[in-house]
Amino acid sequence: MTREAPAPTAAHTADAALALGDDALVLSHRLGELMGHAPVLEEEVALANIALDLLGQARILLSMAGDEDELAYLREERAFRNVQLVEQPNGDFAHTIARQLYFSTYQHLLYDRLAAGRSPFAGLAAKAVKEVAYHRDHAEQWTLRLGDGTETGHERMGRACTALWRFTGELFRPLDGLDLDPADLEPAWLESVGDILGRAGLAVPDGPRTGAWTAGAGREGLHTEPFGWMLAEMQHLHRSHPGATW
C-alpha cells in the first residue's frame, strides 16, 4: 500500500520560503544592476519592473522565514539558499536574457502548480504567476529577436544559452516544504525552452545539467565566486549604518 507523503512541517515551509525568496531577491538585485546600462530606454523600464516584481515576491517569501531585512542584509554568503543560476553576472544583454528565459520558465511552471495547491505558498503563487508570465514572455521575445536576428545577435545568444545551461539542473532538485516535486516540472521546462530556442534558430545546448557537473549546490549554501562580490555590494549600505531608518 502506498503511503501519502507527510505534510510539510513549519520548519520545512520556512526553509522552502527562504530558498524561493533568495532566488527572487538575488535575481532582482542582478536586474537592478542594469539600470542605466540597458541597450534601449524601453528596456530600462521593462527590467526595472521585472526587478520590482521579484523584490515584492522576495519580501513576502522572506517574511515567511523570518525578518526580511535581517535575512536579506545580515546573512553571510553560506546562509543563502538561492540557485546558482540567478547569481550569475549580467554579462552582455544576451546573457541577461538567457538567464531570465531559463529562470522565468521554471518559475512560471512552479507558481502555476503551487497556485493550484493548498500549501502556504498558494496565495502568493496565484498572484505572482501572472507577473512571471510577463517575465517569461519578455525573455522569449528577446530570445527570438536576438537568435533570429543579426549574425552577431545569433552568435551571442547561442553562446549565452550554452554558458548558462550547466546551472539549470539545480532548479529541479528536491526542496522540502513544497507540496510538489520540482523534478516533475523538468519535462515541461525542457519542452518550453526547447521550443523557444528552436523558433529562434538556436540549438538546445547538449552539455551536462546534473550529475556530471559537480557544482549546482546553491540550495546548500555553496555559491559561485561572483556571488560574494554581489552580496558585498547589496549589503554594504545596511551594514554600514546598522539600525538606520529612512
N, C-alpha and C positions, 0 to 999 in steps of 0.2 A: 504494500500500500504506500502510495506517495504521500509524503507529509508536506504540508504547507510551510513555506519559509517563515521563520518567526518575525513578528512585527519589529521594525527598527526601534532601537532604544533612543531615548532623548540624546544620549551621548553620540550615537551614530548619526542622528539627524544634524546635530551641531557640526560634526566632522564633515558631512556632505555639504552643509551650508558654507562652511569655511572654504572647502575646495572650490565650489562653484563661484563663491564670492571672490576668491582670489583670482580665478580665471577672468572674471569681468573687470575687476579692479586693475589688474596688470595690463590687460589689453586696452582699457580706457586710457591709462596713462601713456601707453605707446602711441595711440592715435592722437592724444593731446600734444605729443612732441612734434607733430606735423603742422601745428598751427603756425602759419607764416611760411610754410615750406611746401604746400600742396602745389601741383602743377598748374591749376587754374583756380580762380576765385570761387567758383561754384563748389569745388571740392573742399575748400576751407569750411564752408557751411555744412556740407554733407558729412565730412569726417568728424567735425565738432559735434554734430547731432548724434552720430553713432557713439562717440565717446561719452556723451552725456547720458544716453540710454544705458550704456554699460555701467556707468558710475551709479546710476539710480538702482540698477539691479544689484550691484555690489553692496550698496548701503543696506538694502533690505536683507540680503543674504548674510552679511557680516553681523548684522544686528541679531540674527537668529543664533549666532555663535558666541556673542559677547558684545563688548563695547566697540562699535565700528571704528572710532578714531584710534583707539589703542591697537586694535588689530591691524589697521592699515599702516600706522606710523611708528609703532614702537616694537614690532616684532623683528627678530633677526632673520636673515635670509633662510636659514634651515627650517624656520617655522612656517614658511609659506607653502601652500599646497596646490598652487596652480600648475597646470600642464606646461611643459617647456615650450610648446608652440607659441603661446601668447606672449612670452617674454622675448622672443627673437627680435632683433633690431629691425627698424623700418626698412633699412636698405634703400634701394630705389623704389619708385612707385609700384613697379611690378611685384616686388617682394611684399609690400604692404597689401596689395590686392590678393595675392596668393594666400597669404596668412589669413586674411579676412574670409576668403572663399572657403578654405578648409574649416576654419573655426565656426563661422556662422552657419554653415550647412549642418555641422554637428549640433550646434546649439539649438537650431530650429527643430531638428528631429527630437532632441532631448526635451525641450519645453513643450512640444506638441504632445509627447507621451505623458509628461508629468501633469499637464493641464487636464488630462482625461482621468487621472488617478485621484486618490484620496489622501495623499501624503500632505505634510505641512507645506510642500512646495507648490501645490496645485494652484493656489490663488495667484502667486507671483508668476507662475508659468503661463497662466491664462492671459495675463496682461502682456507679459514680455514676449510671448510668441509672435505677437503682431509687430512688435518693434524689430525682432530678429528677422522676420520675413523681409523687411525692408533692407536690413544689413546684408542678407544673403543675395537679394536681387541686385543691390548696388554692386556687390563684388562680382556677381555673374555678368552684369552688363559691361563692366570694365575688363573682365577676363576675355569676353568676346571681342571687345573693341581692340584690345591690345594683341590678342592672339591672332585675330583675323585681319589685322591692320597692316602696318608697315613691316618691312623686314626686321627693323630694329626692335619694334614692339613685340613681334612674334618671338624673336630670339630671347629677349629679356623675360618675357612672360614664361616661356618654356623653362628657362634657367631657374627662375624663381620657384616654379612649381616643383621642379626636381630638388632644389636645395632644401625646401621645407617638408618634403614628403616624408622624410625619416622621423619627423616629430608627430605624425598623425596617429600612429598606432596607440599612443598613450591615451588618446581620447576615449578609447573603448575598454580600458581596464576597469576591473570591478571597483565600485565605490559604495561602501557601506552607508546606509541611511537613505538610499533611494528605493522606491518601490518598482524598480526595473533594473535590468542588467544592461549596462552600456554596450556590451558586446552585441546585443540584439539590434542595435542601431547601425552597426557597421555595414551590413549588406546594402541598406538603403543609402547610406552615405557614399559608398563606393559607386553605386549606380548613379546617384545625382551628380557627384563630382566628375565621374567619367563621361557622363552625357554633356556636361558643360564644356569640359576640355575638348571633347570630340567636336562639338559645334564650333569651338574656337580654332580648330585645326591643330590642336596640341596633343601630343602623345601622353597617355597616362604614365607617370613615372613607374619604373619597374624595380626600384631599389627596395631594400628591406624597410618594413614599418614596425615590426615587432620581432622579438626573439633574437634575430641575428645582430641587431644593433643593441649595444649594452646599456645605453642611456635610456631616457624616457621615464625617469623616476621623479618627476616634479611633484607628483602626489605624495611622495615620501620625503620631500624636502631637499631633493638633490636637483640643483639648478645649473644652467649653463653660465659661462663667465659673464656675458652681457647683463645678466640679471642683477649682479652685485652693483654694477655701475648705475643701472636704472633705479634700483632701490635707494641708493645713497642720495640720488637727486630727488626722488619722490618724498623721502622722509626728512630732508635737510631742514626745511623751514620749521616743521613741528618740533624736531629735536633741538633746534637752536633756540627756540622760545617756548620751553615747556610751560604749560598752563595758560598760555596767552589766549585771549579771545578777541574776535573782531566784531 
